[in-house]
Amino acid sequence: MRTTQSIAIIGATGNMGSALSRSLAAGNYRLLLCTSNLDKATAMAEDIRKGNPAAMVEATDCTMEASWEADIIIVAVPYAAEKEVARRIREVANQKIVISIANPLNDTYDGLVTAPGTSAAEELQKLLPNSKVIKAFNTTFAADFATPLIDGRQVDAFIAGNDGEALQNVSELVSTVGFNPIVAGDLAASRTLEDMQLLLIRLNAKYDYNWRAGWKILHQ
Ligand SMILES: NC(=O)c1ccc[n+]([C@@H]2O[C@H](COP(=O)([O-])OP(=O)(O)OC[C@H]3O[C@@H](n4cnc5c(N)ncnc54)[C@H](OP(=O)(O)O)[C@@H]3O)[C@@H](O)[C@H]2O)c1
């Protein structure tokens, strides 16, 4: 069994941050829940331990210190806040895996704020040039974490990145929380993954399409 890895979850009390924290607590990870609302994160950590006394989970309001301690950093904040988060963690995130889950949606949820030919993940990589940015979880919904299944089969979770070892590590993390990891390509594939989620959201707005069902590529 591999050694326990520490994961800093920035934005841990948000929709995605809390879903990820609760699911990851079942794995062999030490979780550092980073938030500006320490009371809320402390209550969440206690609640996680109540359901799983073996869970290694701590709340902190110091994102930089937690990121310094962590092997993996999950940036679970709105895209607009990523520049500020990157500025805070840049010095301590060197050579570490940084997971970008963001969908850079505009205010009306019908377009992306990123320029053509780039993605939120690639922009984060530019801000953290010495980190291994991996795209993951942007095509899964916070609500899916409770039951990551469609018709009894695992929901697919797409991953993109440039570092093979980091992709392998994040694939294991994705499996731990119950999704089926699929490596979509290098970090530039994040453009497609972010477009895919925009499409789901637009179809839902137009046709009430069941976007909560997530993605499942059917194969024999
Ligand atoms: N919701 C979904 O189903 C879903 C699915 C896929 C991807 N995503 C992506 O996941 C990310 C988070 O979405 P969400 O729905 O979880 O949002 P959310 O519920 O609003 O939570 C975002 C968290 O970000 C933190 N935050 C905001 N500004 C910050 C800043 N300047 N510095 C540090 N932390 C900051 C807040 O934590 P504090 O309380 O500590 O400030 C907040 O709890 C977004 O990029 C979104 O595109 C969401």
The ligand as an SDF file (V2000), in Angstrom:
LIG
                    3D

 48 52  0  0  0  0  0  0  0  0999 V2000
  -20.9000   22.9110   -8.0070 N   0  0  0  0  0  0  0  0  0  0  0  0
  -20.6250   21.9600   -8.8910 C   0  0  0  0  0  0  0  0  0  0  0  0
  -21.3980   20.9990   -9.0630 O   0  0  0  0  0  0  0  0  0  0  0  0
  -19.3450   22.0280   -9.6910 C   0  0  0  0  0  0  0  0  0  0  0  0
  -19.0550   20.9770  -10.5770 C   0  0  0  0  0  0  0  0  0  0  0  0
  -17.8280   20.9660  -11.2570 C   0  0  0  0  0  0  0  0  0  0  0  0
  -16.9260   21.9820  -11.0450 C   0  0  0  0  0  0  0  0  0  0  0  0
  -17.2370   23.0180  -10.2040 N   0  0  0  0  0  0  0  0  0  0  0  0
  -16.2350   24.0580  -10.0050 C   0  0  0  0  0  0  0  0  0  0  0  0
  -15.8110   23.9500   -8.6530 O   0  0  0  0  0  0  0  0  0  0  0  0
  -15.4340   25.2420   -8.1660 C   0  0  0  0  0  0  0  0  0  0  0  0
  -16.1880   25.5080   -6.8590 C   0  0  0  0  0  0  0  0  0  0  0  0
  -17.5760   25.5080   -7.1350 O   0  0  0  0  0  0  0  0  0  0  0  0
  -18.6330   25.3750   -5.9570 P   0  0  0  0  0  0  0  0  0  0  0  0
  -19.9430   25.1490   -6.5990 O   0  0  0  0  0  0  0  0  0  0  0  0
  -18.1430   24.4080   -4.9390 O   0  0  0  0  0  0  0  0  0  0  0  0
  -18.5940   26.8550   -5.3560 O   0  0  0  0  0  0  0  0  0  0  0  0
  -19.0240   27.3670   -3.9080 P   0  0  0  0  0  0  0  0  0  0  0  0
  -20.0000   26.4310   -3.2920 O   0  0  0  0  0  0  0  0  0  0  0  0
  -19.3730   28.7940   -4.0740 O   0  0  0  0  0  0  0  0  0  0  0  0
  -17.6790   27.2420   -3.0580 O   0  0  0  0  0  0  0  0  0  0  0  0
  -16.5410   27.9260   -3.4250 C   0  0  0  0  0  0  0  0  0  0  0  0
  -15.6020   28.0560   -2.2360 C   0  0  0  0  0  0  0  0  0  0  0  0
  -14.5330   28.8540   -2.7040 O   0  0  0  0  0  0  0  0  0  0  0  0
  -14.0120   29.5780   -1.6050 C   0  0  0  0  0  0  0  0  0  0  0  0
  -13.5180   30.8790   -2.0870 N   0  0  0  0  0  0  0  0  0  0  0  0
  -14.1880   31.8370   -2.7460 C   0  0  0  0  0  0  0  0  0  0  0  0
  -13.3690   32.8650   -3.0190 N   0  0  0  0  0  0  0  0  0  0  0  0
  -12.1510   32.5370   -2.5330 C   0  0  0  0  0  0  0  0  0  0  0  0
  -10.8840   33.1670   -2.5070 C   0  0  0  0  0  0  0  0  0  0  0  0
  -10.6840   34.3860   -3.0390 N   0  0  0  0  0  0  0  0  0  0  0  0
   -9.8470   32.5170   -1.9130 N   0  0  0  0  0  0  0  0  0  0  0  0
  -10.0270   31.2920   -1.3550 C   0  0  0  0  0  0  0  0  0  0  0  0
  -11.2060   30.6480   -1.3490 N   0  0  0  0  0  0  0  0  0  0  0  0
  -12.2450   31.2620   -1.9370 C   0  0  0  0  0  0  0  0  0  0  0  0
  -15.1210   29.7410   -0.5870 C   0  0  0  0  0  0  0  0  0  0  0  0
  -14.5560   29.2410    0.5740 O   0  0  0  0  0  0  0  0  0  0  0  0
  -14.4120   30.1050    1.9090 P   0  0  0  0  0  0  0  0  0  0  0  0
  -15.7300   29.9860    2.5760 O   0  0  0  0  0  0  0  0  0  0  0  0
  -13.3160   29.4680    2.6010 O   0  0  0  0  0  0  0  0  0  0  0  0
  -14.0740   31.5080    1.4770 O   0  0  0  0  0  0  0  0  0  0  0  0
  -16.2270   28.7920   -1.0570 C   0  0  0  0  0  0  0  0  0  0  0  0
  -16.5650   27.8730   -0.0610 O   0  0  0  0  0  0  0  0  0  0  0  0
  -15.7650   26.2490   -9.2580 C   0  0  0  0  0  0  0  0  0  0  0  0
  -14.5990   26.5650   -9.9520 O   0  0  0  0  0  0  0  0  0  0  0  0
  -16.7430   25.4920  -10.1630 C   0  0  0  0  0  0  0  0  0  0  0  0
  -16.6610   25.8980  -11.4990 O   0  0  0  0  0  0  0  0  0  0  0  0
  -18.4250   23.0640   -9.5300 C   0  0  0  0  0  0  0  0  0  0  0  0
  1  2  1  0
  2  3  2  0
  2  4  1  0
  4  5  1  0
  4 48  2  0
  5  6  2  0
  6  7  1  0
  7  8  2  0
  8  9  1  0
  8 48  1  0
  9 10  1  0
  9 46  1  0
 10 11  1  0
 11 12  1  0
 11 44  1  0
 12 13  1  0
 13 14  1  0
 14 15  2  0
 14 16  1  0
 14 17  1  0
 17 18  1  0
 18 19  2  0
 18 20  1  0
 18 21  1  0
 21 22  1  0
 22 23  1  0
 23 24  1  0
 23 42  1  0
 24 25  1  0
 25 26  1  0
 25 36  1  0
 26 27  1  0
 26 35  1  0
 27 28  2  0
 28 29  1  0
 29 30  1  0
 29 35  2  0
 30 31  1  0
 30 32  2  0
 32 33  1  0
 33 34  2  0
 34 35  1  0
 36 37  1  0
 36 42  1  0
 37 38  1  0
 38 39  2  0
 38 40  1  0
 38 41  1  0
 42 43  1  0
 44 45  1  0
 44 46  1  0
 46 47  1  0
M  CHG  2   8   1  16  -1
M  END
$$$$
